[in-house]
Amino acid sequence: MARANVKVIIDDQSYVIPSSESGSSVRGGMPSIGGLIGAVGYTAERKSGIMTIEDISDWMHRLTAKDPIETAADGANHVGNLVGGTGSRWPAGPTGSWKNEWWAAHNYLQYGGILIVGGTGSEQHTSDGYTTLKDKAIPLDVVFAATGDEAGAIQTQVGGIGSYRQDVVAVLPDRMAGGDQGNITSVVAEGNADEFNITVFGAKRHLDVTRGTNESSDPDFVVSSCAADVAGCIARNDKLRDPWWSPAGFRRGQILDVVNLVYNPNDSEQDTLYEAKVNPIVTFPGEGTVLFGDKTGADATSTLSRINISRLFIYLKKTIGAAARSKLFEMNDSATRASFVNAVTPFLRNIQAGRGLYDFRVVCDTSNNPAALVDANQFNADIFIKPTKSINFIRITFTNKNTADDMA
């Protein structure tokens, strides 16, 4: 018989709400095809098919709640949950068909942006989450795919949101983002070949909700596409700067919560990716993991092939377009034209002062509003701008000179 003894067991029922960067006003959209809204949405959200998450604390609360959030059992762990919750905490986070979507949302929210998840609701009649987010009545700044697929079908659908709306950019994971060097040689940009689509190569390993490893079930940590992180970098960019700044690089393009990348492309592979209009995620020892490219899907001959310029034009379209609507049904005369010019010019000057434009010119007079157009009830304004370009290539030359040489 064993000796008398006391056994002390610690049952860790805690979880850690991860920190996030300070809040940004950027609204990111993520279409759900895995039942995410049904799993963690409030009653009203499950009806509308649209879920809004303000911050990461809200997101963690939805996962771990054991009591009804509203009038129905909404918590993912609640015993009465639609998807069969058990009432027990999941130490490693979400499971099932909506796992990847939950982590993508989590990763985006770490950068401080507001998240809008689009799905299908019981009292709403769109066929899928992609169609839901095409509705321009839902204000968005960026959309992203939670995950991709090797056939590129998901990427095409999410990219189509950007191309259809033309007031957002769509961040798409390359279908070979977790692949090897052989895959990189045949990589292609996803979505449409326009300024509204951004393709990213990169998948990261990161911690679970306990902020530690769970060796029994997930020895390789959680693996997620970095598309959500790049959308998060856009949220950070607009918080720190303005839409016409590039979200890439070491200041605004740092990727958060990275244990390591699934595959870290070398220099020549980065060149191959960038030539294919695919932006690599790269880890630099001692400097971190960053978005190391700012290309869109637009043709290389256009300045719209850069994210900052694409987003500048989107910003101008949203703001000046709204100002132009105020002129509808006004008198089509010189006073109205002058009023429009006087409203737009200081706005563009502010962007120029914010380093978004080299120069601009606004034309709204009889030269582009002849009598025939006035008689047709039409009002024309031509705005010419020279957008500021981001630096993609730096050349530094060191010259070795003799002691007696002139340094001029």
Buried (B, 14 or more C-beta within 10 A) or exposed (E): EEEEEEEEEEEEEEBEBBEBBEBBEBBBBBBBBBBBBBBBBBBBBBBBBBBBBEBBBEBBBBBBBBEBBEEBBBBBBBEEBBBEBEEEBBBBBBEBBBBBBBBBBBBBBBBBBBBBBBBBBEEBEBEBBBBBBBEEEBEBBBBBBBBBEEEBEBBBBBBBBBBBBBBBBBBBBBBBBBBEEEBBEEBEBBBBBBBBBBBBBBBBBBBBBBEEBBEEEBEEBBBBBBBBBBBBBBBBBBBBBBBBBBBBBEBBBBBBBBBEBBBBBEEEBBEBBBEBBBBBBBBEEEEBBBBBBBBBBBEEEEBBBBBBBBBBBBBBEBEBEEEBEEBEEEEBEEEBBEBBBEBBBEBBEEBBEEEBBEEBEBBBBEEEBEEEBBEEEEBBBEBEBEBBEBEEEEEEEEEEEEEEEEEE
